[in-house]
């Protein structure tokens, strides 16, 4: 510290008032002298004419308006730092009570254990994917509308697919979704009530004995149970229900479900002929045109034709150009055959779905869709 300033501050220290002497206004102005490297306060004054020597390059003088920290005086201001217009008290804090510290530590451990136990109880009913909560709510709304007989088939977005992939009717799927929602809600309400009760018990515990009792309860009572997936149980399998005529809204809903089931089945049959690369069908058609020209020319690339796609195809597979041409034409022929056959399946099943008027008709159509299979052309089959 600069010697001149040291003497000046020492002289002021002998005569300057403490904070409690004359400092009673939150609007009072001060000059705070602190070390610029450590922000330690070395002096403060309300004298606006404080003269700091020009060579006092170790300190920084800051203006401050307001009440000084309680307990800070010129004799102990070294225990504060002044940083960013804020005083930081670095006086040694009183030693904590060991018993209270241990109690607080165990309380925090029980809070963590409680969270883990509650999460484990709730995990089986949580959505398995992101944004699943919103999708569950949408499915539930559709399910309730179906069960209430107020569902417009055009507005059903999620329920038909869910029913189709599980080979269930819309009514069955709706009942399953509503039942699942009720079980989930019952579990959430029960676990939240339990969590609130134990959480308050932890906060109010004043002895290690009380915490030990809470821990025993957590370990013994909150054991997560895994539940098996609910099987879909059809609600119209009795002779009376099967022979009953479906209501118009039921028929429309079941026909929608069958159309979704059919779409999924046809797409599955065609998937073997669909490339994973975008616009690959366009590339294949272009290769096909080149391949046809090569076959017509006896295996040679016609003059003036860019045969790069077919040449690349042959090079990758170690084929001659004519073999590559035949390979491409065979692939196109198989894809066309699959498309035509599955299109005929689709048209036939759409007609059958439209003609279904009873539950047996619906069940029979669902079974036929499930058994649909593509038979490759005889030329493509193994001998």
C-alpha positions, 0 to 999 in steps of 0.5 A: 500500500502507498505509504502516504495513503497509509498514513492518511487512512490511519489518521482518518481511522482514528477520528472517523465514525463507525457505521452506526455513528451518523449513518442512518439514511439509505440514500447516503453517499459513500466512497469505497476504497478497495484493492483492485486485485482482490476487491477487499475493502480497506476504507470507506468515507462519506467525505466527497473530498477524499484525496487519493494520491496519484501513485496509489495504483493498488486501490480503486475508489467506487461511489456507493449510495445506500446503507452500509452492511450491518456490522461493517466498521473502519476497523473490520471493513477488511473482512468485506469485499466490494464487487460489482456494487455489492458487498460480500461478507467474508467474516468467518461463519459460526461453526455449524451444529454437528447434530443439525448438520447430520439431521439435514444430511439425512433429510436430503438423502431421504428426499432423494430416496423418496423421489427415486421410489415415486419415480420407480412406481410411476415409470411403468405407466409413463409414455415411452417416447417424447411428447407421448403425453400429448398423444395419449391425450389425443387418443383418449379424446378419440376413445371417449368419442367412440364410446360415446357414439359421437365420433366422426370417422374423418376426425379419427387420426390415431385410434384406427391405426392403434386398433388395426395393428393390434387387430382389435375393433375401434370399440375394443381399442377405445375401451382399452385406452380409457381403462389404461387412462383410469389406471394411470390416473389412479396410480398418479393420484395415489403416489402423489398423496403418498409423496406429499405425506412422506415429504411433510414427515421428512420436513417435520422430523426433529430426531434421527429416530424419526428419520429412521422410521421414515426410511424403513417405511420408504424401503418396505412400503414403496416397492414398485410393481411391474404390471403385464401388458393388458390383453385386448379382450373383444367385447362382441365375441358372444353369439348374441353380440356377434349376431347383433347388427352394428350401429351405423356409427360402429360400422363406419368406425370398423370399416375405417379400422379395416381400411387402416389395417389394409393400408398397413398390410399392403405397405408391408408387402410392398416394402421389399421393393421400396428403396431407402434412398429418396427418388431411387425409383426415378433413378431405376426408371432411368436405368431401365431405359438405358438397359432396354437400349443396351439389350436391343443393341445386343449388349452394347451401349448405343452411340450418343447415349449416356450410360453412366448409371448402368455402367456404375451399376455393373462396375459395383457388382462386377457384371458385364454391361448386358448382365447389368441391363438384364439385372435392372430389367428383372428388378423393374419387372418384379417391382411392377408385378408386386405393385400390380398384385398388391393393387389387385389385393387392395381393390378386392379388399376395399370392395369387401370392406365396403360390403361388410354389414355385420360383426362376422363380416368385419372379423372375416375381413380382418382375418383375410387382410392379416393373411394377405401375402405376395406370390412372386412371378413363376419366373422369379421363383426358385425351381 
